[in-house]
Amino acid sequence: MLTTNHQIFRRSVTISLVALVVIGAAFGQDQNVADGSPVRWPSFETALKSAKDSGKIVLIDVFAPTCPWCRKMQAEVYTDEKLQAYLYSTFEIGRIDISIEADTVIFKGYELSSAQLGAGFGASGTPTTIFMEPSGEYITRLPGYHGLEDFRDVLKYVGSESYRDMSFADYLEIKE
């Protein structure tokens, strides 16, 4: 009888450990790692909720699946490991697909489609990068494609909160 109880205990422990590994792997798949792989973009609403908890500035990538410049930015800019490390440590990130008109996004008590939300932030084209305070207040937007070095400068300007004290031109002068 002792052997049977011992076998049941061992089997229970083994099953529990396997379950923990599987659950951990499933949750870990949503985490972004600065390894040069494509960014896994959470939703706009997830980014805002995470920012309220973390206190980080929000970066929203406004895109459309048919946009070649969006694909170029994803492939050539967002895959840089150093940029990813800064992005993930400094911002809560999210995404808006402005080609979607049939969904519902709730923002500040309004029910909007992704297309309406993007337009409300002034995204008249793609890609557009929106920056927001952790509270959801708008900071600024950056329209269009930007190469790695230029985009990194913008991220550091906003991420360091230098936008509160100086213009971007002044920031670039000080940086150099």
C-alpha positions as CSV (number, residue, x, y, z in Angstrom):
1,M,0.0,0.0,0.0
2,L,2.9,2.4,0.8
3,T,4.3,1.8,-2.6
4,T,1.0,2.6,-4.3
5,N,0.7,5.9,-2.4
6,H,4.3,6.7,-3.3
7,Q,3.6,6.0,-7.0
8,I,0.5,8.1,-6.9
9,F,2.4,11.0,-5.2
10,R,5.2,10.8,-7.8
11,R,2.8,10.7,-10.7
12,S,0.9,13.7,-9.3
13,V,4.2,15.7,-8.9
14,T,5.2,14.8,-12.4
15,I,1.9,15.8,-13.9
16,S,2.0,19.1,-12.0
17,L,5.5,19.9,-13.2
18,V,4.5,19.2,-16.8
19,A,1.4,21.4,-16.5
20,L,3.5,24.2,-15.1
21,V,6.0,24.0,-18.0
22,V,3.2,23.9,-20.5
23,I,1.4,26.9,-18.9
24,G,4.6,28.8,-18.6
25,A,5.4,28.2,-22.2
26,A,1.9,29.3,-23.3
27,F,2.1,32.6,-21.3
28,G,5.7,33.2,-22.4
29,Q,4.8,33.2,-26.1
30,D,3.1,36.6,-25.7
31,Q,6.2,38.2,-24.3
32,N,8.5,40.1,-26.6
33,V,12.2,39.4,-26.4
34,A,14.8,41.6,-27.9
35,D,16.2,39.0,-30.2
36,G,15.6,40.4,-33.6
37,S,12.4,38.4,-34.2
38,P,9.2,40.2,-35.3
39,V,7.4,42.3,-32.7
40,R,4.3,40.6,-31.3
41,W,1.9,43.6,-31.1
42,P,-0.7,43.6,-28.4
43,S,-4.0,45.4,-29.0
44,F,-4.5,49.1,-28.4
45,E,-6.6,48.4,-25.4
46,T,-4.1,45.9,-23.9
47,A,-1.3,48.5,-24.3
48,L,-3.3,51.1,-22.4
49,K,-4.2,48.7,-19.6
50,S,-0.6,47.7,-19.3
51,A,0.6,51.3,-19.2
52,K,-1.8,52.1,-16.4
53,D,-0.1,49.3,-14.4
54,S,3.5,49.9,-15.4
55,G,3.5,53.7,-15.7
56,K,5.3,53.4,-19.1
57,I,4.6,55.7,-22.1
58,V,2.5,54.0,-24.8
59,L,3.7,53.5,-28.4
60,I,0.9,52.6,-30.9
61,D,1.9,51.4,-34.3
62,V,-0.9,52.4,-36.8
63,F,-0.7,50.2,-39.8
64,A,-2.6,48.5,-42.6
65,P,-1.8,45.0,-43.9
66,T,-1.6,46.3,-47.5
67,C,1.0,49.0,-46.6
68,P,4.4,48.3,-48.1
69,W,6.1,51.0,-45.9
70,C,4.6,49.3,-42.8
71,R,6.1,46.0,-43.8
72,K,9.4,47.6,-44.5
73,M,9.4,49.2,-41.0
74,Q,8.5,45.9,-39.4
75,A,11.2,44.1,-41.2
76,E,14.1,46.6,-41.1
77,V,13.5,48.8,-38.1
78,Y,11.5,46.9,-35.4
79,T,13.7,43.8,-35.8
80,D,16.9,45.6,-34.6
81,E,17.8,44.0,-31.2
82,K,19.1,47.3,-29.6
83,L,15.9,49.1,-30.7
84,Q,13.8,46.2,-29.4
85,A,15.6,46.3,-26.0
86,Y,14.9,50.0,-25.6
87,L,11.3,49.7,-27.0
88,Y,10.4,46.8,-24.6
89,S,12.0,48.4,-21.5
90,T,10.6,51.9,-22.1
91,F,7.2,51.6,-23.7
92,E,4.0,49.6,-23.6
93,I,3.3,48.8,-27.2
94,G,0.1,48.2,-29.1
95,R,-1.2,48.3,-32.6
96,I,-4.2,49.7,-34.6
97,D,-5.1,48.3,-38.0
98,I,-6.8,51.2,-39.7
99,S,-8.2,49.0,-42.4
100,I,-10.7,47.5,-39.9
101,E,-14.0,49.3,-39.8
102,A,-16.2,46.6,-38.3
103,D,-14.6,46.2,-34.9
104,T,-15.2,48.0,-31.7
105,V,-12.5,49.7,-29.6
106,I,-13.5,51.5,-26.4
107,F,-11.4,54.6,-25.7
108,K,-12.4,57.3,-23.2
109,G,-16.0,56.1,-23.1
110,Y,-16.4,56.1,-26.9
111,E,-17.0,53.0,-29.0
112,L,-15.0,53.4,-32.2
113,S,-13.7,51.2,-35.0
114,S,-10.0,50.9,-35.4
115,A,-10.2,53.0,-38.5
116,Q,-12.1,55.8,-36.6
117,L,-9.6,55.6,-33.7
118,G,-6.6,55.9,-36.0
119,A,-8.3,58.9,-37.7
120,G,-9.0,60.4,-34.3
121,F,-5.3,60.4,-33.6
122,G,-4.6,62.1,-36.9
123,A,-3.2,59.0,-38.6
124,S,-4.1,60.0,-42.2
125,G,-1.7,57.4,-43.6
126,T,0.4,54.4,-42.6
127,P,2.6,53.8,-41.0
128,T,2.0,56.3,-38.2
129,T,3.5,56.0,-34.7
130,I,1.4,57.4,-31.8
131,F,2.8,58.2,-28.4
132,M,0.6,58.5,-25.3
133,E,1.0,59.1,-21.6
134,P,0.3,56.1,-19.4
135,S,-3.0,57.7,-18.6
136,G,-4.0,57.6,-22.3
137,E,-3.5,61.3,-23.0
138,Y,-2.1,62.0,-26.4
139,I,1.6,63.1,-26.6
140,T,2.4,63.2,-30.4
141,R,2.4,61.2,-33.6
142,L,5.1,60.4,-36.1
143,P,3.8,59.9,-39.6
144,G,5.5,57.8,-42.2
145,Y,8.4,55.4,-42.5
146,H,11.6,56.3,-40.7
147,G,14.9,54.4,-40.9
148,L,16.5,52.8,-37.9
149,E,18.7,55.7,-36.7
150,D,16.0,58.4,-37.1
151,F,13.4,56.2,-35.4
152,R,15.8,55.4,-32.6
153,D,16.3,59.1,-32.0
154,V,12.6,59.7,-31.8
155,L,12.1,56.8,-29.4
156,K,14.8,58.1,-27.1
157,Y,13.4,61.6,-27.3
158,V,10.0,60.5,-26.2
159,G,11.2,57.7,-23.9
160,S,13.5,60.0,-22.0
161,E,10.6,62.4,-21.7
162,S,12.7,65.1,-23.2
163,Y,9.6,66.3,-25.1
164,R,8.5,67.9,-21.9
165,D,11.4,70.3,-21.8
166,M,12.7,70.9,-25.3
167,S,12.0,70.6,-29.0
168,F,13.2,67.6,-31.0
169,A,15.7,69.8,-32.8
170,D,17.2,70.9,-29.4
171,Y,17.3,67.3,-28.3
172,L,19.3,66.3,-31.4
173,E,21.8,69.2,-30.9
174,I,22.4,68.1,-27.3
175,K,22.6,64.5,-28.2
176,E,25.5,65.1,-30.7
